[in-house]
Amino acid sequence: NENAEAKKAQHKLRSLLNRKEIENIKEEANKLLKEKKIDEALEKYDLCLKKIQPTDLVPYLGILLNKCTCFLFLSKFEEIVSISLRGLNLISNHKQKVISFADVSERKGTLFVIEVI
């Protein structure tokens, strides 16, 4: 069915555009973080988290980690713990995805270690 194929192509295009937008926002946030503009960086990371699905696990966890870095600069340790627990819950809920990512990383010769208990 041509209509189904067209919808599938539109969905794929929207997904690619969304990923590119998220990557651009994340790059802006990373730049702000390097410039020690922490509050502005946090706003950008929050925007990324609103646009990305938690099931896109590795990029989502990366953004959470960057937020932890921001809060470290602000000495907001309770926020770091809260965000870390959020990330651990995601990992716990997506064990198979984490394990398969670790397997792929190992085959490619990259170092990636997460132990899921």
Sine and cosine of phi, psi and omega as CSV:
sin_phi,cos_phi,sin_psi,cos_psi,sin_omega,cos_omega
0.00,0.00,0.83,-0.55,-0.04,-1.00
-0.90,0.43,-0.61,0.79,-0.02,-1.00
-0.89,0.46,-0.69,0.73,0.01,-1.00
-0.90,0.43,-0.65,0.76,0.03,-1.00
-0.91,0.41,-0.63,0.77,0.02,-1.00
-0.90,0.43,-0.68,0.73,0.03,-1.00
-0.90,0.44,-0.65,0.76,0.02,-1.00
-0.90,0.44,-0.67,0.75,0.02,-1.00
-0.91,0.41,-0.65,0.76,0.05,-1.00
-0.89,0.46,-0.70,0.72,0.01,-1.00
-0.88,0.48,-0.69,0.73,0.00,-1.00
-0.89,0.45,-0.67,0.74,0.02,-1.00
-0.90,0.43,-0.71,0.70,0.05,-1.00
-0.86,0.51,-0.65,0.76,0.01,-1.00
-0.90,0.44,-0.69,0.73,0.03,-1.00
-0.90,0.43,-0.67,0.74,0.02,-1.00
-0.91,0.42,-0.64,0.77,0.02,-1.00
-0.90,0.44,-0.70,0.72,0.03,-1.00
-0.87,0.49,-0.66,0.75,0.01,-1.00
-0.91,0.42,-0.67,0.74,0.02,-1.00
-0.88,0.47,-0.71,0.71,0.01,-1.00
-0.88,0.47,-0.69,0.73,0.00,-1.00
-0.88,0.47,-0.65,0.76,0.04,-1.00
-0.90,0.44,-0.69,0.72,0.01,-1.00
-0.90,0.43,-0.67,0.74,0.01,-1.00
-0.89,0.46,-0.65,0.76,0.05,-1.00
-0.89,0.46,-0.65,0.76,0.07,-1.00
-0.87,0.49,-0.71,0.71,0.00,-1.00
-0.89,0.46,-0.68,0.74,0.02,-1.00
-0.87,0.49,-0.65,0.76,0.03,-1.00
-0.90,0.44,-0.70,0.72,0.03,-1.00
-0.89,0.46,-0.62,0.78,0.04,-1.00
-0.89,0.46,-0.70,0.71,0.03,-1.00
-0.88,0.47,-0.53,0.85,0.03,-1.00
-0.99,0.10,0.08,1.00,-0.01,-1.00
0.89,0.46,0.46,0.89,0.11,-0.99
-1.00,-0.06,0.95,0.31,-0.22,-0.97
-0.90,0.44,-0.74,0.67,-0.03,-1.00
-0.87,0.49,-0.66,0.76,0.03,-1.00
-0.92,0.39,-0.64,0.77,0.04,-1.00
-0.89,0.46,-0.68,0.73,0.02,-1.00
-0.87,0.49,-0.64,0.77,0.04,-1.00
-0.87,0.49,-0.68,0.73,0.00,-1.00
-0.92,0.39,-0.67,0.74,0.03,-1.00
-0.89,0.46,-0.64,0.77,0.04,-1.00
-0.89,0.46,-0.64,0.77,0.04,-1.00
-0.88,0.47,-0.67,0.74,0.06,-1.00
-0.85,0.52,-0.72,0.70,-0.05,-1.00
-0.90,0.43,-0.46,0.89,0.05,-1.00
-0.96,0.28,-0.45,0.89,-0.09,-1.00
-0.99,-0.10,-0.29,0.96,-0.07,-1.00
-0.97,-0.25,0.53,-0.85,0.04,-1.00
-1.00,0.08,0.69,-0.73,0.05,-1.00
-0.85,0.52,-0.38,0.93,0.04,-1.00
-0.95,0.31,-0.27,0.96,0.13,-0.99
-0.99,0.11,0.94,0.34,-0.36,-0.93
-0.85,0.52,-0.79,0.61,-0.12,-0.99
-0.91,0.42,-0.75,0.67,0.06,-1.00
-0.89,0.45,-0.61,0.79,0.01,-1.00
-0.88,0.47,-0.72,0.69,0.02,-1.00
-0.90,0.44,-0.58,0.82,0.05,-1.00
-0.88,0.47,-0.65,0.76,0.03,-1.00
-0.92,0.39,-0.66,0.75,0.07,-1.00
-0.87,0.50,-0.66,0.75,0.02,-1.00
-0.88,0.47,-0.66,0.75,0.03,-1.00
-0.90,0.43,-0.59,0.80,0.07,-1.00
-0.90,0.44,-0.63,0.78,0.05,-1.00
-0.87,0.49,-0.65,0.76,0.03,-1.00
-0.87,0.49,-0.69,0.73,0.04,-1.00
-0.86,0.51,-0.73,0.68,-0.03,-1.00
-0.93,0.38,-0.45,0.89,0.09,-1.00
-0.90,0.43,-0.69,0.73,0.05,-1.00
-0.88,0.48,-0.53,0.85,-0.02,-1.00
-1.00,-0.01,0.02,1.00,-0.06,-1.00
0.82,0.58,0.61,0.79,0.04,-1.00
-0.98,-0.20,0.98,0.20,-0.15,-0.99
-0.94,0.33,-0.53,0.85,0.05,-1.00
-0.90,0.44,-0.60,0.80,0.06,-1.00
-0.90,0.43,-0.64,0.77,0.02,-1.00
-0.88,0.48,-0.71,0.70,0.01,-1.00
-0.88,0.47,-0.71,0.71,-0.02,-1.00
-0.87,0.49,-0.74,0.68,-0.01,-1.00
-0.92,0.39,-0.63,0.78,0.02,-1.00
-0.89,0.46,-0.68,0.74,0.04,-1.00
-0.90,0.44,-0.61,0.79,0.06,-1.00
-0.86,0.51,-0.71,0.71,0.03,-1.00
-0.91,0.42,-0.67,0.74,0.02,-1.00
-0.90,0.44,-0.62,0.79,0.07,-1.00
-0.89,0.46,-0.66,0.75,0.05,-1.00
-0.88,0.47,-0.71,0.71,0.01,-1.00
-0.88,0.48,-0.70,0.71,0.00,-1.00
-0.87,0.49,-0.63,0.77,-0.02,-1.00
-0.98,0.21,-0.27,0.96,-0.03,-1.00
-0.81,-0.59,0.70,0.71,-0.07,-1.00
-0.80,0.60,-0.71,0.70,-0.08,-1.00
-0.89,0.45,-0.63,0.78,0.02,-1.00
-0.91,0.41,-0.65,0.76,0.02,-1.00
-0.91,0.41,-0.69,0.72,-0.01,-1.00
-0.90,0.44,-0.69,0.72,-0.01,-1.00
-0.92,0.39,-0.59,0.81,0.06,-1.00
-0.90,0.44,-0.66,0.75,0.02,-1.00
-0.90,0.44,-0.64,0.77,0.03,-1.00
-0.89,0.46,-0.71,0.71,0.01,-1.00
-0.89,0.45,-0.70,0.72,0.01,-1.00
-0.88,0.48,-0.65,0.76,0.00,-1.00
-0.90,0.43,-0.67,0.74,0.00,-1.00
-0.91,0.41,-0.51,0.86,0.01,-1.00
-0.99,0.11,-0.11,0.99,0.02,-1.00
0.99,0.11,0.26,0.97,0.04,-1.00
-0.99,-0.10,0.42,-0.91,-0.01,-1.00
-1.00,-0.06,0.87,-0.50,0.05,-1.00
-0.49,-0.87,0.90,-0.43,-0.04,-1.00
-0.78,-0.63,0.86,-0.50,0.18,-0.98
-0.69,-0.73,0.79,-0.61,0.08,-1.00
-0.97,-0.25,0.85,-0.53,0.01,-1.00
-0.98,-0.18,0.83,-0.56,-0.03,-1.00
-0.99,-0.15,0.00,0.00,0.00,0.00
